[in-house]
């Protein structure tokens, strides 16, 4: 199950809306994840994906078919 897309706290980088590291840290804290403060952005995303019960596939699948992923816009 993938998360719904947030409507705020995104940076517009051209045509892609990027989720900020701050938002990722807030989400990780809210999920009870610890020890992530020094992790890179993609590592935070992988930790969140795993905690949600998903594969840690961010940036790893070039032709991903999962449409409702929180990170899809930035990933592909």
C-alpha positions as CSV (number, residue, x, y, z in Angstrom):
1,X,0.0,0.0,0.0
2,X,1.4,3.3,-1.0
3,X,0.8,6.7,0.7
4,X,-1.4,9.3,-0.6
5,X,0.3,12.3,-2.1
6,X,0.8,15.3,0.2
7,X,-0.5,18.6,-1.1
8,X,2.0,20.8,0.7
9,X,5.7,21.1,1.5
10,X,6.9,20.4,-1.9
11,X,9.4,22.3,-4.0
12,X,8.6,22.9,-7.6
13,X,11.7,22.0,-9.7
14,X,10.6,22.5,-13.3
15,X,7.7,20.1,-14.0
16,X,8.5,17.8,-11.0
17,X,7.2,18.6,-7.5
18,X,9.9,17.5,-5.1
19,X,9.2,16.5,-1.5
20,X,11.6,18.4,0.9
21,X,13.9,16.6,3.3
22,X,12.2,18.4,6.1
23,X,8.9,16.9,5.2
24,X,10.5,13.5,5.0
25,X,12.0,13.8,8.4
26,X,8.6,14.9,9.9
27,X,7.0,11.9,8.3
28,X,9.7,9.6,9.6
29,X,9.4,11.0,13.1
30,X,5.6,10.6,13.0
31,X,6.0,7.0,12.0
32,X,8.4,6.4,14.9
33,X,11.5,5.9,12.8
34,X,14.7,6.9,14.6
35,X,18.4,7.3,13.6
36,X,17.7,8.9,10.3
37,X,18.9,12.5,10.8
38,X,22.2,11.9,9.0
39,X,20.7,9.9,6.2
40,X,20.5,11.1,2.6
41,X,17.1,11.9,1.1
42,X,16.9,8.7,-0.9
43,X,17.7,6.7,2.3
44,X,14.9,8.5,4.2
45,X,12.5,7.6,1.4
46,X,13.6,4.0,1.5
47,X,13.1,3.8,5.3
48,X,9.6,5.3,4.9
49,X,8.7,2.9,2.2
50,X,9.8,-0.1,4.3
51,X,8.0,1.2,7.4
52,X,4.8,1.5,5.3
53,X,5.2,-2.2,4.3
54,X,6.3,-1.4,0.7
55,X,9.5,-2.3,-1.2
56,X,12.3,0.3,-0.9
57,X,12.2,0.8,-4.6
58,X,12.7,4.6,-4.9
59,X,15.0,5.3,-7.8
60,X,15.5,1.6,-8.5
61,X,12.8,0.6,-11.0
62,X,13.0,2.5,-14.3
63,X,9.5,1.5,-15.5
64,X,7.5,1.4,-12.3
65,X,3.8,0.8,-12.6
66,X,2.7,1.9,-9.2
67,X,0.7,5.1,-9.8
68,X,-0.4,6.0,-6.3
69,X,3.1,6.2,-4.8
70,X,3.9,9.2,-2.7
71,X,7.3,9.5,-4.3
72,X,6.4,8.7,-8.0
73,X,6.9,12.2,-9.5
74,X,10.4,12.5,-8.2
75,X,11.4,8.9,-8.7
76,X,10.7,8.3,-12.4
